[in-house]
Amino acid sequence: MSGGDIAGLIAAGVFAVLVAIIALPLVKLGKVFDETTLAIRDVSKGIAPILEESTTTIQEANKQLARVDAITTNVAEVTGNVNSLVALFAASLGGPLIAIASFGGAVRAAVRGTHAFDDDASGRAERSLRNATAKPKREKSAAKKASKASRAEY
């Protein structure tokens, strides 16, 4: 054996040791990939039922929303009907109530004796009822009253 052969054997031995050192992390990396594959498979098996349950939940929520929409539509319809009924009631009883009020005002005026009973008593009672329920008028300021009074003198 010559020196070149010994150097070649040493180089081959070092190369074999280097390959063995590099092979160990590769084997461990292969085990990591195997475990990752198993974990992904387990997750995939677990996700399928969860997705089915969430689909069922969403479908049930959509059914409930459709029911709520129907209830809301019915409530809007009932509200419109009640509004119409109130308007009809006010139109039906509004006129007779005014007539009763004007009659009561005429009777009150006749009992008090402050106004003579004539054909226009019911009209006055109706006007007094309107005036009693009307908004009060704003009074003019003292300066405007004085200005108006001074103009009236000339």
OpenMM code with the backbone's topology and positions (N, CA, C; nanometers):
from openmm import Vec3, app, unit

residues = "MET SER GLY GLY ASP ILE ALA GLY LEU ILE ALA ALA GLY VAL PHE ALA VAL LEU VAL ALA ILE ILE ALA LEU PRO LEU VAL LYS LEU GLY LYS VAL PHE ASP GLU THR THR LEU ALA ILE ARG ASP VAL SER LYS GLY ILE ALA PRO ILE LEU GLU GLU SER THR THR THR ILE GLN GLU ALA ASN LYS GLN LEU ALA ARG VAL ASP ALA ILE THR THR ASN VAL ALA GLU VAL THR GLY ASN VAL ASN SER LEU VAL ALA LEU PHE ALA ALA SER LEU GLY GLY PRO LEU ILE ALA ILE ALA SER PHE GLY GLY ALA VAL ARG ALA ALA VAL ARG GLY THR HIS ALA PHE ASP ASP ASP ALA SER GLY ARG ALA GLU ARG SER LEU ARG ASN ALA THR ALA LYS PRO LYS ARG GLU LYS SER ALA ALA LYS LYS ALA SER LYS ALA SER ARG ALA GLU TYR".split()
positions = [
    Vec3(0.0827, -0.1159, 0.0000),
    Vec3(0.0000, 0.0000, 0.0000),
    Vec3(0.0878, 0.1230, 0.0000),
    Vec3(0.0489, 0.1986, -0.0842),
    Vec3(0.1280, 0.3201, -0.0983),
    Vec3(0.0639, 0.4325, -0.0187),
    Vec3(0.1265, 0.5440, -0.0134),
    Vec3(0.0767, 0.6615, 0.0610),
    Vec3(-0.0519, 0.7128, 0.0007),
    Vec3(-0.0661, 0.7019, -0.1310),
    Vec3(-0.1876, 0.7505, -0.1971),
    Vec3(-0.3048, 0.6625, -0.1616),
    Vec3(-0.2773, 0.5309, -0.1492),
    Vec3(-0.3859, 0.4411, -0.1129),
    Vec3(-0.4328, 0.4672, 0.0306),
    Vec3(-0.3402, 0.4906, 0.1193),
    Vec3(-0.3750, 0.5180, 0.2583),
    Vec3(-0.4527, 0.6502, 0.2668),
    Vec3(-0.4115, 0.7502, 0.1925),
    Vec3(-0.4809, 0.8797, 0.1915),
    Vec3(-0.6220, 0.8620, 0.1364),
    Vec3(-0.6368, 0.7766, 0.0365),
    Vec3(-0.7684, 0.7491, -0.0211),
    Vec3(-0.8568, 0.6776, 0.0781),
    Vec3(-0.7986, 0.5799, 0.1547),
    Vec3(-0.8762, 0.5101, 0.2562),
    Vec3(-0.9177, 0.6043, 0.3681),
    Vec3(-0.8295, 0.6937, 0.4072),
    Vec3(-0.8628, 0.7907, 0.5129),
    Vec3(-0.9736, 0.8846, 0.4629),
    Vec3(-0.9605, 0.9298, 0.3400),
    Vec3(-1.0615, 1.0200, 0.2831),
    Vec3(-1.1957, 0.9479, 0.2725),
    Vec3(-1.1926, 0.8187, 0.2345),
    Vec3(-1.3165, 0.7432, 0.2246),
    Vec3(-1.3764, 0.7238, 0.3631),
    Vec3(-1.2949, 0.6980, 0.4645),
    Vec3(-1.3451, 0.6827, 0.6019),
    Vec3(-1.4070, 0.8121, 0.6533),
    Vec3(-1.3406, 0.9258, 0.6286),
    Vec3(-1.3932, 1.0557, 0.6719),
    Vec3(-1.5246, 1.0843, 0.5994),
    Vec3(-1.5268, 1.0509, 0.4710),
    Vec3(-1.6491, 1.0725, 0.3929),
    Vec3(-1.7623, 0.9865, 0.4475),
    Vec3(-1.7354, 0.8617, 0.4876),
    Vec3(-1.8379, 0.7730, 0.5425),
    Vec3(-1.8891, 0.8266, 0.6760),
    Vec3(-1.7995, 0.8769, 0.7599),
    Vec3(-1.8396, 0.9351, 0.8890),
    Vec3(-1.9250, 1.0594, 0.8640),
    Vec3(-1.8848, 1.1428, 0.7685),
    Vec3(-1.9604, 1.2638, 0.7349),
    Vec3(-2.1000, 1.2285, 0.6845),
    Vec3(-2.1097, 1.1257, 0.6013),
    Vec3(-2.2405, 1.0817, 0.5510),
    Vec3(-2.3251, 1.0297, 0.6666),
    Vec3(-2.2655, 0.9573, 0.7609),
    Vec3(-2.3383, 0.9057, 0.8767),
    Vec3(-2.3879, 1.0201, 0.9642),
    Vec3(-2.3050, 1.1225, 0.9818),
    Vec3(-2.3454, 1.2384, 1.0640),
    Vec3(-2.4611, 1.3141, 0.9972),
    Vec3(-2.4556, 1.3278, 0.8658),
    Vec3(-2.5625, 1.3991, 0.7935),
    Vec3(-2.6876, 1.3117, 0.7846),
    Vec3(-2.6746, 1.1806, 0.7842),
    Vec3(-2.7883, 1.0908, 0.7705),
    Vec3(-2.8764, 1.0923, 0.8951),
    Vec3(-2.8192, 1.1111, 1.0128),
    Vec3(-2.8983, 1.1113, 1.1364),
    Vec3(-3.0041, 1.2232, 1.1362),
    Vec3(-2.9718, 1.3501, 1.1053),
    Vec3(-3.0771, 1.4526, 1.1002),
    Vec3(-3.1802, 1.4248, 0.9908),
    Vec3(-3.1365, 1.3636, 0.8817),
    Vec3(-3.2321, 1.3326, 0.7753),
    Vec3(-3.3315, 1.2263, 0.8208),
    Vec3(-3.2863, 1.1283, 0.8972),
    Vec3(-3.3761, 1.0258, 0.9504),
    Vec3(-3.4737, 1.0887, 1.0493),
    Vec3(-3.4215, 1.1762, 1.1359),
    Vec3(-3.5101, 1.2453, 1.2309),
    Vec3(-3.6106, 1.3336, 1.1573),
    Vec3(-3.5657, 1.3990, 1.0513),
    Vec3(-3.6561, 1.4831, 0.9713),
    Vec3(-3.7637, 1.3969, 0.9058),
    Vec3(-3.7285, 1.2778, 0.8626),
    Vec3(-3.8269, 1.1855, 0.8057),
    Vec3(-3.9316, 1.1476, 0.9085),
    Vec3(-3.8904, 1.1243, 1.0357),
    Vec3(-3.9858, 1.0932, 1.1422),
    Vec3(-4.0790, 1.2126, 1.1677),
    Vec3(-4.0237, 1.3328, 1.1621),
    Vec3(-4.1064, 1.4534, 1.1809),
    Vec3(-4.2114, 1.4616, 1.0712),
    Vec3(-4.1711, 1.4333, 0.9485),
    Vec3(-4.2671, 1.4359, 0.8374),
    Vec3(-4.3751, 1.3291, 0.8561),
    Vec3(-4.3379, 1.2124, 0.9064),
    Vec3(-4.4364, 1.1065, 0.9321),
    Vec3(-4.5375, 1.1508, 1.0389),
    Vec3(-4.4865, 1.2078, 1.1470),
    Vec3(-4.5755, 1.2567, 1.2538),
    Vec3(-4.6660, 1.3692, 1.2023),
    Vec3(-4.6111, 1.4565, 1.1196),
    Vec3(-4.6917, 1.5654, 1.0626),
    Vec3(-4.8034, 1.5088, 0.9756),
    Vec3(-4.7723, 1.4077, 0.8983),
    Vec3(-4.8731, 1.3443, 0.8136),
    Vec3(-4.9846, 1.2834, 0.8991),
    Vec3(-4.9479, 1.2149, 1.0071),
    Vec3(-5.0484, 1.1565, 1.0961),
    Vec3(-5.1335, 1.2652, 1.1626),
    Vec3(-5.0705, 1.3740, 1.2042),
    Vec3(-5.1446, 1.4825, 1.2685),
    Vec3(-5.2436, 1.5455, 1.1705),
    Vec3(-5.2022, 1.5669, 1.0487),
    Vec3(-5.2913, 1.6240, 0.9469),
    Vec3(-5.4077, 1.5290, 0.9198),
    Vec3(-5.3810, 1.4001, 0.9162),
    Vec3(-5.4871, 1.3022, 0.8945),
    Vec3(-5.5881, 1.3052, 1.0097),
    Vec3(-5.5398, 1.3137, 1.1348),
    Vec3(-5.6292, 1.3205, 1.2504),
    Vec3(-5.7137, 1.4487, 1.2486),
    Vec3(-5.6510, 1.5592, 1.2136),
    Vec3(-5.7240, 1.6867, 1.2069),
    Vec3(-5.8305, 1.6800, 1.0982),
    Vec3(-5.7975, 1.6213, 0.9863),
    Vec3(-5.8946, 1.6089, 0.8775),
    Vec3(-6.0136, 1.5246, 0.9203),
    Vec3(-5.9879, 1.4169, 0.9942),
    Vec3(-6.0976, 1.3335, 1.0435),
    Vec3(-6.1831, 1.4100, 1.1443),
    Vec3(-6.1229, 1.4965, 1.2255),
    Vec3(-6.1964, 1.5729, 1.3262),
    Vec3(-6.2710, 1.6920, 1.2682),
    Vec3(-6.2237, 1.7473, 1.1595),
    Vec3(-6.2868, 1.8669, 1.1028),
    Vec3(-6.4155, 1.8316, 1.0291),
    Vec3(-6.4228, 1.7175, 0.9691),
    Vec3(-6.5418, 1.6813, 0.8915),
    Vec3(-6.6691, 1.6855, 0.9771),
    Vec3(-6.6747, 1.6268, 1.0969),
    Vec3(-6.7968, 1.6379, 1.1779),
    Vec3(-6.8256, 1.7811, 1.2231),
    Vec3(-6.7194, 1.8560, 1.2519),
    Vec3(-6.7385, 1.9955, 1.2931),
    Vec3(-6.8015, 2.0759, 1.1798),
    Vec3(-6.7546, 2.0539, 1.0581),
    Vec3(-6.8119, 2.1251, 0.9440),
    Vec3(-6.9565, 2.0841, 0.9208),
    Vec3(-6.9885, 1.9572, 0.9390),
    Vec3(-7.1267, 1.9115, 0.9234),
    Vec3(-7.2166, 1.9745, 1.0299),
    Vec3(-7.1680, 1.9814, 1.1544),
    Vec3(-7.2459, 2.0427, 1.2613),
    Vec3(-7.2659, 2.1925, 1.2371),
    Vec3(-7.1621, 2.2600, 1.1900),
    Vec3(-7.1759, 2.4036, 1.1637),
    Vec3(-7.2713, 2.4283, 1.0475),
    Vec3(-7.2717, 2.3407, 0.9490),
    Vec3(-7.3666, 2.3540, 0.8383),
    Vec3(-7.5093, 2.3380, 0.8887),
    Vec3(-7.5304, 2.2393, 0.9751),
    Vec3(-7.6640, 2.2186, 1.0334),
    Vec3(-7.7054, 2.3398, 1.1171),
    Vec3(-7.6121, 2.3933, 1.1951),
    Vec3(-7.6418, 2.5108, 1.2783),
    Vec3(-7.6803, 2.6304, 1.1932),
    Vec3(-7.6087, 2.6530, 1.0861),
    Vec3(-7.6383, 2.7660, 0.9976),
    Vec3(-7.7741, 2.7479, 0.9307),
    Vec3(-7.8062, 2.6259, 0.8915),
    Vec3(-7.9377, 2.6007, 0.8312),
    Vec3(-8.0501, 2.6276, 0.9309),
    Vec3(-8.0322, 2.5850, 1.0548),
    Vec3(-8.1341, 2.6102, 1.1577),
    Vec3(-8.1471, 2.7597, 1.1859),
    Vec3(-8.0347, 2.8307, 1.1884),
    Vec3(-8.0398, 2.9760, 1.2106),
    Vec3(-8.1143, 3.0448, 1.0964),
    Vec3(-8.0935, 2.9996, 0.9743),
    Vec3(-8.1653, 3.0572, 0.8604),
    Vec3(-8.3156, 3.0314, 0.8712),
    Vec3(-8.3542, 2.9120, 0.9194),
    Vec3(-8.4971, 2.8832, 0.9390),
    Vec3(-8.5569, 2.9779, 1.0424),
    Vec3(-8.4837, 2.9998, 1.1523),
    Vec3(-8.5330, 3.0897, 1.2570),
    Vec3(-8.5425, 3.2333, 1.2060),
    Vec3(-8.4474, 3.2756, 1.1252),
    Vec3(-8.4537, 3.4102, 1.0686),
    Vec3(-8.5734, 3.4256, 0.9756),
    Vec3(-8.6063, 3.3208, 0.9032),
    Vec3(-8.7250, 3.3264, 0.8169),
    Vec3(-8.8510, 3.3399, 0.9018),
    Vec3(-8.8557, 3.2714, 1.0153),
    Vec3(-8.9711, 3.2840, 1.1054),
    Vec3(-8.9810, 3.4251, 1.1629),
    Vec3(-8.8668, 3.4795, 1.2026),
    Vec3(-8.8658, 3.6164, 1.2563),
    Vec3(-8.9111, 3.7158, 1.1498),
    Vec3(-8.8712, 3.6936, 1.0268),
    Vec3(-8.9137, 3.7812, 0.9169),
    Vec3(-9.0646, 3.7743, 0.8987),
    Vec3(-9.1207, 3.6548, 0.9073),
    Vec3(-9.2664, 3.6399, 0.8951),
    Vec3(-9.3375, 3.7092, 1.0112),
    Vec3(-9.2830, 3.6965, 1.1316),
    Vec3(-9.3433, 3.7626, 1.2481),
    Vec3(-9.3375, 3.9144, 1.2315),
    Vec3(-9.2257, 3.9649, 1.1840),
    Vec3(-9.2120, 4.1094, 1.1639),
    Vec3(-9.3116, 4.1595, 1.0608),
    Vec3(-9.3318, 4.0846, 0.9557),
    Vec3(-9.4293, 4.1228, 0.8539),
    Vec3(-9.5698, 4.1258, 0.9133),
    Vec3(-9.6028, 4.0262, 0.9939),
    Vec3(-9.7353, 4.0221, 1.0574),
    Vec3(-9.7540, 4.1382, 1.1544),
    Vec3(-9.6505, 4.1726, 1.2296),
    Vec3(-9.6602, 4.2851, 1.3231),
    Vec3(-9.6824, 4.4153, 1.2468),
    Vec3(-9.6142, 4.4326, 1.1342),
    Vec3(-9.6344, 4.5532, 1.0535),
    Vec3(-9.7775, 4.5591, 1.0004),
    Vec3(-9.8316, 4.4463, 0.9608),
    Vec3(-9.9692, 4.4416, 0.9104),
    Vec3(-10.0688, 4.4745, 1.0215),
    Vec3(-10.0464, 4.4191, 1.1406),
    Vec3(-10.1355, 4.4467, 1.2538),
    Vec3(-10.1274, 4.5944, 1.2919),
    Vec3(-10.0093, 4.6511, 1.2882),
    Vec3(-9.9935, 4.7930, 1.3199),
    Vec3(-10.0718, 4.8789, 1.2217),
    Vec3(-10.0654, 4.8458, 1.0942),
    Vec3(-10.1426, 4.9193, 0.9940),
    Vec3(-10.2922, 4.9056, 1.0180),
    Vec3(-10.3370, 4.7857, 1.0548),
    Vec3(-10.4793, 4.7647, 1.0826),
    Vec3(-10.5248, 4.8443, 1.2047),
    Vec3(-10.4428, 4.8471, 1.3083),
    Vec3(-10.4775, 4.9240, 1.4286),
    Vec3(-10.4826, 5.0727, 1.3955),
    Vec3(-10.3907, 5.1190, 1.3146),
    Vec3(-10.3896, 5.2591, 1.2738),
    Vec3(-10.5176, 5.2930, 1.1978),
    Vec3(-10.5590, 5.2073, 1.1084),
    Vec3(-10.6828, 5.2291, 1.0331),
    Vec3(-10.8039, 5.2264, 1.1258),
    Vec3(-10.8034, 5.1363, 1.2222),
    Vec3(-10.9144, 5.1264, 1.3165),
    Vec3(-10.9246, 5.2522, 1.4026),
    Vec3(-10.8132, 5.3036, 1.4466),
    Vec3(-10.8131, 5.4269, 1.5264),
    Vec3(-10.8647, 5.5431, 1.4424),
    Vec3(-10.8214, 5.5525, 1.3180),
    Vec3(-10.8693, 5.6604, 1.2306),
    Vec3(-11.0198, 5.6482, 1.2081),
    Vec3(-11.0690, 5.5269, 1.1867),
    Vec3(-11.2123, 5.5048, 1.1680),
    Vec3(-11.2896, 5.5408, 1.2938),
    Vec3(-11.2378, 5.5020, 1.4091),
    Vec3(-11.3031, 5.5323, 1.5361),
    Vec3(-11.3101, 5.6831, 1.5581),
    Vec3(-11.2003, 5.7527, 1.5298),
    Vec3(-11.1969, 5.8979, 1.5477),
    Vec3(-11.2934, 5.9658, 1.4510),
    Vec3(-11.3007, 5.9174, 1.3283),
    Vec3(-11.3915, 5.9771, 1.2304),
    Vec3(-11.5367, 5.9487, 1.2665),
    Vec3(-11.5648, 5.8312, 1.3210),
    Vec3(-11.7022, 5.7935, 1.3547),
    Vec3(-11.7531, 5.8682, 1.4771),
    Vec3(-11.6719, 5.8790, 1.5786),
    Vec3(-11.7168, 5.9385, 1.7036),
    Vec3(-11.6790, 6.0844, 1.7193),
    Vec3(-11.5930, 6.1352, 1.6336),
    Vec3(-11.5493, 6.2737, 1.6458),
    Vec3(-11.6635, 6.3717, 1.6290),
    Vec3(-11.7456, 6.3545, 1.5248),
    Vec3(-11.8583, 6.4447, 1.4989),
    Vec3(-11.9622, 6.4418, 1.6101),
    Vec3(-12.0086, 6.3243, 1.6510),
    Vec3(-12.1059, 6.3206, 1.7611),
    Vec3(-12.0512, 6.3767, 1.8916),
    Vec3(-11.9255, 6.3563, 1.9199),
    Vec3(-11.8685, 6.4119, 2.0427),
    Vec3(-11.8674, 6.5635, 2.0392),
    Vec3(-11.8393, 6.6218, 1.9243),
    Vec3(-11.8428, 6.7676, 1.9120),
    Vec3(-11.9849, 6.8175, 1.9310),
    Vec3(-12.0830, 6.7461, 1.8758),
    Vec3(-12.2228, 6.7851, 1.8922),
    Vec3(-12.2643, 6.7769, 2.0388),
    Vec3(-12.2219, 6.6723, 2.1084),
    Vec3(-12.2543, 6.6588, 2.2505),
    Vec3(-12.1884, 6.7698, 2.3302),
    Vec3(-12.0648, 6.8009, 2.2973),
    Vec3(-11.9938, 6.9074, 2.3681),
    Vec3(-12.0609, 7.0420, 2.3447),
    Vec3(-12.1025, 7.0685, 2.2223),
    Vec3(-12.1682, 7.1957, 2.1950),
    Vec3(-12.3035, 7.2015, 2.2657),
    Vec3(-12.3738, 7.0903, 2.2728),
    Vec3(-12.5009, 7.0866, 2.3458),
    Vec3(-12.4761, 7.1115, 2.4942),
    Vec3(-12.3724, 7.0481, 2.5478),
    Vec3(-12.3383, 7.0696, 2.6889),
    Vec3(-12.3012, 7.2137, 2.7149),
    Vec3(-12.2303, 7.2762, 2.6231),
    Vec3(-12.1953, 7.4171, 2.6387),
    Vec3(-12.3185, 7.5052, 2.6354),
    Vec3(-12.4109, 7.4719, 2.5488),
    Vec3(-12.5343, 7.5502, 2.5411),
    Vec3(-12.6153, 7.5344, 2.6686),
    Vec3(-12.6226, 7.4138, 2.7209),
    Vec3(-12.6959, 7.3909, 2.8454),
    Vec3(-12.6292, 7.4662, 2.9593),
    Vec3(-12.4977, 7.4613, 2.9646),
    Vec3(-12.4239, 7.5310, 3.0688),
    Vec3(-12.4484, 7.6807, 3.0602),
    Vec3(-12.4474, 7.7348, 2.9389),
    Vec3(-12.4720, 7.8779, 2.9208),
    Vec3(-12.6149, 7.9124, 2.9614),
    Vec3(-12.7093, 7.8254, 2.9310),
    Vec3(-12.8480, 7.8516, 2.9676),
    Vec3(-12.8657, 7.8458, 3.1180),
    Vec3(-12.7989, 7.7531, 3.1837),
    Vec3(-12.8106, 7.7407, 3.3290),
    Vec3(-12.7474, 7.8607, 3.3969),
    Vec3(-12.6364, 7.9062, 3.3497),
    Vec3(-12.5697, 8.0211, 3.4086),
    Vec3(-12.6496, 8.1487, 3.3852),
    Vec3(-12.7147, 8.1528, 3.2735),
    Vec3(-12.7929, 8.2701, 3.2408),
    Vec3(-12.7097, 8.3855, 3.1905),
    Vec3(-12.5834, 8.3633, 3.1583),
    Vec3(-12.4988, 8.4720, 3.1105),
    Vec3(-12.5271, 8.5044, 2.9652),
    Vec3(-12.5711, 8.4094, 2.8908),
    Vec3(-12.6015, 8.4320, 2.7497),
    Vec3(-12.7464, 8.3963, 2.7252),
    Vec3(-12.8094, 8.4740, 2.6453),
    Vec3(-12.9469, 8.4423, 2.6091),
    Vec3(-12.9459, 8.3245, 2.5155),
    Vec3(-13.0428, 8.2382, 2.5339),
    Vec3(-13.0507, 8.1199, 2.4490),
    Vec3(-13.1107, 8.1606, 2.3162),
    Vec3(-13.0374, 8.1400, 2.2096),
    Vec3(-13.0882, 8.1692, 2.0754),
    Vec3(-13.0417, 8.0599, 1.9806),
    Vec3(-13.0663, 8.0811, 1.8517),
    Vec3(-13.0319, 7.9786, 1.7530),
    Vec3(-12.8814, 7.9578, 1.7405),
    Vec3(-12.8042, 8.0571, 1.7787),
    Vec3(-12.6597, 8.0500, 1.7600),
    Vec3(-12.5865, 7.9977, 1.8838),
    Vec3(-12.6594, 7.9520, 1.9851),
    Vec3(-12.5962, 7.9084, 2.1098),
    Vec3(-12.5074, 7.7873, 2.0872),
    Vec3(-12.5538, 7.6947, 2.0058),
    Vec3(-12.4713, 7.5766, 1.9820),
    Vec3(-12.3448, 7.6132, 1.9056),
    Vec3(-12.3544, 7.7099, 1.8159),
    Vec3(-12.2345, 7.7547, 1.7428),
    Vec3(-12.1348, 7.8211, 1.8360),
    Vec3(-12.1864, 7.9008, 1.9320),
    Vec3(-12.0974, 7.9640, 2.0294),
    Vec3(-12.0323, 7.8593, 2.1184),
    Vec3(-12.1092, 7.7596, 2.1575),
    Vec3(-12.0532, 7.6550, 2.2428),
    Vec3(-11.9440, 7.5787, 2.1680),
    Vec3(-11.9672, 7.5555, 2.0413),
    Vec3(-11.8653, 7.4859, 1.9620),
    Vec3(-11.7410, 7.5722, 1.9485),
    Vec3(-11.7617, 7.7036, 1.9265),
    Vec3(-11.6465, 7.7935, 1.9162),
    Vec3(-11.5715, 7.8014, 2.0484),
    Vec3(-11.6457, 7.8052, 2.1602),
    Vec3(-11.5783, 7.8118, 2.2902),
    Vec3(-11.5012, 7.6826, 2.3171),
    Vec3(-11.5563, 7.5705, 2.2712),
    Vec3(-11.4846, 7.4445, 2.2860),
    Vec3(-11.3563, 7.4462, 2.2042),
    Vec3(-11.3652, 7.4975, 2.0824),
    Vec3(-11.2448, 7.5074, 1.9984),
    Vec3(-11.1439, 7.6021, 2.0602),
    Vec3(-11.1899, 7.7128, 2.1141),
    Vec3(-11.0987, 7.8091, 2.1759),
    Vec3(-11.0344, 7.7507, 2.3014),
    Vec3(-11.1103, 7.6701, 2.3748),
    Vec3(-11.0555, 7.6098, 2.4963),
    Vec3(-10.9485, 7.5072, 2.4635),
    Vec3(-10.9642, 7.4381, 2.3524),
    Vec3(-10.8653, 7.3353, 2.3167),
    Vec3(-10.7550, 7.3887, 2.2277),
    Vec3(-10.7696, 7.5127, 2.1770),
    Vec3(-10.6675, 7.5695, 2.0877),
    Vec3(-10.5459, 7.6121, 2.1688),
    Vec3(-10.4338, 7.6263, 2.1005),
    Vec3(-10.3123, 7.6726, 2.1654),
    Vec3(-10.3299, 7.8197, 2.2028),
    Vec3(-10.2821, 7.8604, 2.3199),
    Vec3(-10.2958, 8.0013, 2.3577),
    Vec3(-10.2105, 8.0887, 2.2674),
    Vec3(-10.2631, 8.2053, 2.2368),
    Vec3(-10.1904, 8.2991, 2.1511),
    Vec3(-10.0840, 8.3685, 2.2347),
    Vec3(-9.9744, 8.4016, 2.1697),
    Vec3(-9.8683, 8.4744, 2.2381),
    Vec3(-9.9115, 8.6191, 2.2545),
    Vec3(-9.8880, 8.6717, 2.3715),
    Vec3(-9.9244, 8.8105, 2.3940),
    Vec3(-9.8178, 8.9012, 2.3351),
    Vec3(-9.8621, 9.0179, 2.2898),
    Vec3(-9.7698, 9.1143, 2.2328),
    Vec3(-9.6909, 9.1796, 2.3451),
    Vec3(-9.5727, 9.2213, 2.3112),
    Vec3(-9.4903, 9.2855, 2.4123),
    Vec3(-9.5457, 9.4235, 2.4453),
    Vec3(-9.5048, 9.4762, 2.5588),
    Vec3(-9.5550, 9.6071, 2.6035),
    Vec3(-9.5155, 9.7164, 2.5059),
    Vec3(-9.3971, 9.7057, 2.4453),
    Vec3(-9.3525, 9.8091, 2.3511),
    Vec3(-9.4415, 9.8103, 2.2276),
    Vec3(-9.4810, 9.6938, 2.1793),
    Vec3(-9.5680, 9.6891, 2.0614),
    Vec3(-9.7056, 9.7444, 2.0948),
    Vec3(-9.7561, 9.7146, 2.2152),
    Vec3(-9.8861, 9.7671, 2.2561),
    Vec3(-9.8816, 9.9194, 2.2649),
    Vec3(-9.7741, 9.9728, 2.3218),
    Vec3(-9.7619, 10.1180, 2.3355),
    Vec3(-9.7508, 10.1835, 2.1988),
    Vec3(-9.6776, 10.1214, 2.1083),
    Vec3(-9.6629, 10.1756, 1.9738),
    Vec3(-9.7970, 10.1765, 1.9022),
    Vec3(-9.8719, 10.0718, 1.9169),
    Vec3(-10.0035, 10.0628, 1.8533),
    Vec3(-10.0994, 10.1655, 1.9132),
    Vec3(-10.0935, 10.1852, 2.0436),
    Vec3(-10.1799, 10.2828, 2.1106),
    Vec3(-10.1459, 10.4248, 2.0664),
    Vec3(-10.0153, 10.4549, 2.0500),
    Vec3(-9.9779, 10.5907, 2.0074),
    Vec3(-10.0198, 10.6158, 1.8634),
    Vec3(-10.0168, 10.5145, 1.7791),
    Vec3(-10.0639, 10.5320, 1.6410),
    Vec3(-10.2148, 10.5530, 1.6360),
    Vec3(-10.2858, 10.4907, 1.7277),
    Vec3(-10.4304, 10.5042, 1.7294),
    Vec3(-10.4728, 10.6465, 1.7705),
    Vec3(-10.3899, 10.7150, 1.8486),
    Vec3(-10.4224, 10.8504, 1.8933),
    Vec3(-10.4185, 10.9493, 1.7784),
    Vec3(-10.3304, 10.9314, 1.6839),
    Vec3(-10.3174, 11.0269, 1.5741),
    Vec3(-10.4229, 11.0011, 1.4778),
] * unit.nanometer
topology = app.Topology()
chain = topology.addChain("A")
for resn in residues:
    res = topology.addResidue(resn, chain)
    for name in ("N", "CA", "C"):
        topology.addAtom(name, app.Element.getBySymbol(name[0]), res)
